[in-house]
Amino acid sequence: MPNIENYDLEYRPESYWGGQLTGFTSIKGEMRRRIIRKAVSEGRLDTLSASLFSDALSEKERLLVSRIHPFFMGAEYLPSYLPTEVEIARVSLNSVTWDVISVRTRLEEDGLIHYRIADEYMEDERGRYRFSPDTSELPLTMGEQIHLMDTAELLEPYSLGFSGLTTWRDHNYEMTRPDRDRLESLVHFVAVDSDFYPDLHRWYEEEALEWYTARLAELK
């Protein structure tokens, strides 16, 4: 577990809606997001094609980008956003098609904030995951957000026997012959990003390094 003294686990965003959405969080495609963010950092946003900024690509556009490279499909097949729904965290897997798991939140008529975990294999808007909390009155603290992600489980019949959105690293490792080369290739297999929790990426990067150290000790 990362050193909690280096993080403010009580940090709570003021809101999930409003002026904080600086990361183009309504855009599904992972590679499109990266291209846009790189252009922002380099001051050349106006040079990009308008199609890159679409929330979702058409089926024809998805087919075209998949022909460039399969990883351009990453997150393009995520379910559409529900009314008022925004993404508060994203788990990206460095797989051939760059699979993405999206942690989302929305406001409902009951006045509560409702949470949903969506991936690219959902057949409809119903969830495939069990997690806690699934509602709250206020935005989650960083500690609560980590708890939600670390306790999430795929429901039957999809269950893989483990919980936590970043433990795909373990599943991938255990499905292959465990050795040092495989360990090193999987350290950054899972990446977590959030426009609402600035330290969430760093937390899970530290978790990944701890995972590597523990697994390496097992091999030795």
C-alpha positions, 0 to 999 in steps of 0.5 A: 500500500502506498505511504498514506502520509504522502497523500491527502486522502481526505481531499474531496472535490467541490463538485463533479460538475462545473468548471473542473472538466479540463481533461475532455472527460466526455471524449471516450477514446483514450488515444484521442484524449492523449493526442488532444492533451499533448496538443494542449501542452504544446500550444497547438490545439487549433491544428487538430481535426474537429473530429477528434473532439467528438464525444464518440466516433461513428461505427465507420470512424471506429473501423477506420481508426482500428485499421491504423492500429488496434490500440486506437479502438481503446475506449471507443466502445465504452457505453454512452454517457447517461444524462448528467453522467461524467467520468471521474476516473479511468483505468487504462490497460496496456493491451493490444486494444488498450481496454479502458474501465470508466468510473462514472457518476451522475445526479439522480432525482433522489438528490444523491450522487450515483456511481457506475463502473463501465467497460467496453464489454457491457451489453447495456447500461446495467452494471457488471460490477459490485462496488461500494459506495454506489451512492453518496450525498457529497463527492467522494474523498480520495480515500473513498474513491480508492476504496471504491476502485479497490473493492470493485468486483466483476459480477457472475458470470464474468467474475475472475475471482479477484477484486480491484480495478488495477488487479488486472495486472495480477490476472495477466501475470498469472495467465503467463509464465512468471519471470522477471521479463514478464514482471517488468513488462507489466509494471505499467500495464495498468494506468489510472487517471482522474481530472478530479483527483490529481494524486490518484495517478501517483497513488497507483503508480506507487502501488505498481512499483510495490507490486513489482518489488513483492513479485520479484521477491517471490521469484527470487 
